[in-house]
């Protein structure tokens, strides 16, 4: 997690827990989305998943496309936090996202955050 003022909202699906992390650090407003596979406990930041980019209206040429942590204006930060509650609070959206996550995991496209943290320690 990040310093200063931060919050994590969890949305529980059938196979995944989606963690929406947001933080303020001085004048920076950060936002990221982490998926945790409930059975294996593997987790990955999913901000760059096409489904997420589409839901949040991120254009292909945006620098956010390749970033795990999004640094936003205060206005966008507030909008994204609200959108995340609406999107992940919707059972159909969460079910669709879980299918996308299963597909990504089966293709080996997950960057396992817990392994990365161990390697950097």
C-alpha positions as CSV (number, residue, x, y, z in Angstrom):
1,X,0.0,0.0,0.0
2,X,1.0,3.6,-0.3
3,X,1.8,6.4,2.2
4,X,-0.2,9.3,3.4
5,X,-4.0,9.0,3.0
6,X,-5.0,5.7,1.5
7,X,-8.0,3.4,1.2
8,X,-8.7,0.0,-0.2
9,X,-12.2,-1.1,-1.2
10,X,-12.7,-4.8,-1.8
11,X,-15.3,-6.4,-4.1
12,X,-15.7,-10.2,-3.6
13,X,-16.5,-12.3,-6.7
14,X,-16.8,-16.0,-7.1
15,X,-13.1,-16.7,-7.7
16,X,-11.5,-13.3,-7.2
17,X,-11.3,-10.4,-4.8
18,X,-10.9,-7.1,-6.6
19,X,-9.1,-4.5,-4.5
20,X,-9.5,-0.9,-5.6
21,X,-6.6,1.1,-4.0
22,X,-6.5,4.9,-3.9
23,X,-4.1,7.2,-2.2
24,X,-3.1,10.8,-1.8
25,X,0.5,11.7,-1.2
26,X,1.1,15.4,-1.0
27,X,-0.3,16.6,-4.4
28,X,-0.4,13.2,-6.1
29,X,-3.6,11.2,-6.5
30,X,-3.0,7.5,-7.1
31,X,-5.3,4.7,-8.2
32,X,-4.8,1.0,-8.9
33,X,-6.8,-2.1,-9.2
34,X,-5.5,-5.5,-7.9
35,X,-7.1,-8.8,-8.5
36,X,-6.5,-11.6,-6.0
37,X,-7.3,-15.2,-7.1
38,X,-9.0,-16.5,-3.9
39,X,-7.9,-20.1,-4.2
40,X,-4.2,-19.7,-5.1
41,X,-3.8,-16.2,-3.4
42,X,-1.9,-15.1,-6.6
43,X,-2.5,-11.4,-7.3
44,X,-1.9,-9.0,-10.1
45,X,-2.4,-5.3,-10.8
46,X,-5.0,-5.3,-13.5
47,X,-5.1,-1.6,-14.5
48,X,-3.6,-2.5,-17.9
49,X,-6.2,-5.2,-18.7
50,X,-8.2,-4.1,-21.9
51,X,-11.5,-4.5,-20.1
52,X,-10.4,-2.1,-17.3
53,X,-9.0,0.4,-19.8
54,X,-12.3,0.3,-21.7
55,X,-14.5,0.6,-18.6
56,X,-12.6,3.6,-17.4
57,X,-12.5,5.2,-20.9
58,X,-8.7,5.1,-21.2
59,X,-7.6,5.9,-24.8
60,X,-5.0,3.8,-26.5
61,X,-2.5,6.6,-26.7
62,X,-2.8,7.5,-23.0
63,X,0.3,7.0,-20.8
64,X,-2.0,5.2,-18.3
65,X,-2.2,2.2,-20.7
66,X,1.1,0.8,-19.6
67,X,1.1,2.0,-15.9
68,X,0.1,-0.2,-12.9
69,X,-0.3,2.9,-10.7
70,X,-2.3,5.7,-12.2
71,X,-1.5,9.2,-11.1
72,X,-4.5,11.5,-11.8
73,X,-5.9,14.9,-11.3
74,X,-8.0,15.2,-8.2
75,X,-11.2,15.4,-10.3
76,X,-10.3,12.2,-12.3
77,X,-9.3,10.4,-9.1
78,X,-12.7,11.1,-7.6
79,X,-14.4,10.0,-10.8
80,X,-12.5,6.8,-11.0
81,X,-13.1,5.9,-7.4
82,X,-16.9,6.4,-8.0
83,X,-16.8,4.5,-11.2
84,X,-15.0,1.6,-9.6
85,X,-17.7,1.3,-6.9
86,X,-20.4,1.2,-9.6
87,X,-18.5,-1.2,-11.9
88,X,-17.3,-3.7,-9.3
89,X,-20.5,-3.5,-7.3
90,X,-22.4,-4.8,-10.4
91,X,-22.6,-8.6,-10.3
92,X,-22.7,-8.9,-14.2
93,X,-19.6,-6.7,-14.6
94,X,-17.7,-8.6,-11.9
95,X,-18.7,-12.0,-13.5
96,X,-17.5,-10.7,-16.9
97,X,-14.2,-9.5,-15.4
98,X,-13.6,-12.8,-13.7
99,X,-13.9,-14.6,-17.0
100,X,-11.3,-12.2,-18.5
101,X,-9.0,-12.8,-15.5
102,X,-9.3,-16.6,-15.9
103,X,-8.3,-16.2,-19.5
104,X,-5.3,-14.0,-18.7
105,X,-4.2,-16.4,-15.9
106,X,-4.5,-19.4,-18.2
107,X,-2.2,-17.6,-20.7
108,X,0.4,-16.9,-18.1
109,X,-0.1,-13.2,-18.4
110,X,-0.3,-12.4,-14.7
111,X,2.5,-10.6,-13.0
112,X,2.3,-12.1,-9.5
113,X,2.7,-9.2,-7.1
114,X,3.5,-11.4,-4.1
115,X,6.4,-13.0,-6.0
116,X,7.6,-9.6,-7.2
117,X,7.6,-8.2,-3.7
118,X,9.6,-11.2,-2.4
119,X,12.2,-10.7,-5.2
120,X,12.6,-7.0,-4.4
121,X,13.0,-7.6,-0.7
